[in-house]
Amino acid sequence: MKVLMLNGSSKPNGNTYRSLYEAGEQLKREGIDYEIFQIGGKPLRDCIGCGQCSEKGCVFSDDAVNEFIAKAKEADGFIFGTPVYYAHPSGRIISFLDRVFYSSGSVFAFKPGAAVAVARRGGNSASLDVLNKYFGISQMPVAGSTYWNLVHGRLPGEAELDEEGLRTMRNLARNMAWMLKCFAAGKGNGVSLPETERGEMTNFIR
Ligand SMILES: Cc1cc2nc3c(=O)[nH]c(=O)nc-3n(C[C@H](O)[C@H](O)[C@H](O)COP(=O)(O)O)c2cc1C
């Protein structure tokens, strides 16, 4: 089993990476593989709502969104990490995830997810609220920890000093590993995925 993580910072070795790494190494100790996908610092498109998403994902192919979707199809769980910018997730992780989920939300259904927010001082829980919404609308169970999934640090490396934050990451990983094992055991014992009722979208106008 494998957990795919997303580092929503353009810094490949910053505090967000350090936090995800802490969770990843704990996952490994629990027998679960992990990969940290770097969102990188190159230009990244927003979703333009063209509605042309296809089986292969988003129509734009000049960044890593479709590469991430291909990996997500093979993954069993997800942890999305973001630095906090002005009390919200990084603009690039929102642009990225809007396109991932709008084109390929079904890829994530029934797979556990968790969000992690990393800041110097404040705005973490508001950032978590934003990222957790991708899970809620996509039929994803959410893994929790012993505190909200946040780590503090400003300059790259400072996350190392946040003992409670890193402990929260390790407990998050333990809880996600447990969920993954429970789901696999359920599947192995004939528990099938729930049916999903579909219908007309009624929007606001009846
Ligand atoms: C544009 C910008 C806005 C920021 N806004 C906040 C903020 O609202 N609250 C906060 O505590 N830290 C804020 N920070 C600090 C970062 O969240 C912090 O340095 C974090 O550790 C960066 O993670 P990284 O090393 O993974 O990029 C901001 C940093 C930048 C560049």
The ligand as an SDF file (V2000), in Angstrom:
LIG
                    3D

 31 33  0  0  0  0  0  0  0  0999 V2000
    3.7920   35.0200    0.8600 C   0  0  0  0  0  0  0  0  0  0  0  0
    3.9340   34.4290    2.2400 C   0  0  0  0  0  0  0  0  0  0  0  0
    2.9140   34.5730    3.1510 C   0  0  0  0  0  0  0  0  0  0  0  0
    3.0190   34.0130    4.4270 C   0  0  0  0  0  0  0  0  0  0  0  0
    1.9550   34.1260    5.2850 N   0  0  0  0  0  0  0  0  0  0  0  0
    2.0320   33.5580    6.5000 C   0  0  0  0  0  0  0  0  0  0  0  0
    0.9150   33.6180    7.4020 C   0  0  0  0  0  0  0  0  0  0  0  0
   -0.1650   34.1230    7.0890 O   0  0  0  0  0  0  0  0  0  0  0  0
    1.0780   33.0750    8.6400 N   0  0  0  0  0  0  0  0  0  0  0  0
    2.2510   32.4920    9.0420 C   0  0  0  0  0  0  0  0  0  0  0  0
    2.3260   32.0610   10.1690 O   0  0  0  0  0  0  0  0  0  0  0  0
    3.3000   32.3810    8.1990 N   0  0  0  0  0  0  0  0  0  0  0  0
    3.2250   32.8860    6.9390 C   0  0  0  0  0  0  0  0  0  0  0  0
    4.2800   32.7610    6.0640 N   0  0  0  0  0  0  0  0  0  0  0  0
    5.4570   31.9610    6.4840 C   0  0  0  0  0  0  0  0  0  0  0  0
    5.4370   30.5060    5.9530 C   0  0  0  0  0  0  0  0  0  0  0  0
    4.2010   29.8890    6.1790 O   0  0  0  0  0  0  0  0  0  0  0  0
    6.5370   29.6920    6.6490 C   0  0  0  0  0  0  0  0  0  0  0  0
    7.7950   30.2920    6.3870 O   0  0  0  0  0  0  0  0  0  0  0  0
    6.5600   28.2220    6.2450 C   0  0  0  0  0  0  0  0  0  0  0  0
    7.4560   27.5410    7.0820 O   0  0  0  0  0  0  0  0  0  0  0  0
    7.0150   28.0270    4.8090 C   0  0  0  0  0  0  0  0  0  0  0  0
    7.0100   26.6490    4.4900 O   0  0  0  0  0  0  0  0  0  0  0  0
    8.0230   26.0430    3.3960 P   0  0  0  0  0  0  0  0  0  0  0  0
    9.4070   26.1390    3.9870 O   0  0  0  0  0  0  0  0  0  0  0  0
    7.6020   24.6480    3.1870 O   0  0  0  0  0  0  0  0  0  0  0  0
    7.8480   26.8680    2.1530 O   0  0  0  0  0  0  0  0  0  0  0  0
    4.1910   33.3080    4.7950 C   0  0  0  0  0  0  0  0  0  0  0  0
    5.2420   33.1610    3.8610 C   0  0  0  0  0  0  0  0  0  0  0  0
    5.1150   33.7140    2.5900 C   0  0  0  0  0  0  0  0  0  0  0  0
    6.2280   33.5120    1.5830 C   0  0  0  0  0  0  0  0  0  0  0  0
  1  2  1  0
  2  3  1  0
  2 30  2  0
  3  4  2  0
  4  5  1  0
  4 28  1  0
  5  6  2  0
  6  7  1  0
  6 13  1  0
  7  8  2  0
  7  9  1  0
  9 10  1  0
 10 11  2  0
 10 12  1  0
 12 13  2  0
 13 14  1  0
 14 15  1  0
 14 28  1  0
 15 16  1  0
 16 17  1  0
 16 18  1  0
 18 19  1  0
 18 20  1  0
 20 21  1  0
 20 22  1  0
 22 23  1  0
 23 24  1  0
 24 25  2  0
 24 26  1  0
 24 27  1  0
 28 29  2  0
 29 30  1  0
 30 31  1  0
M  END
$$$$
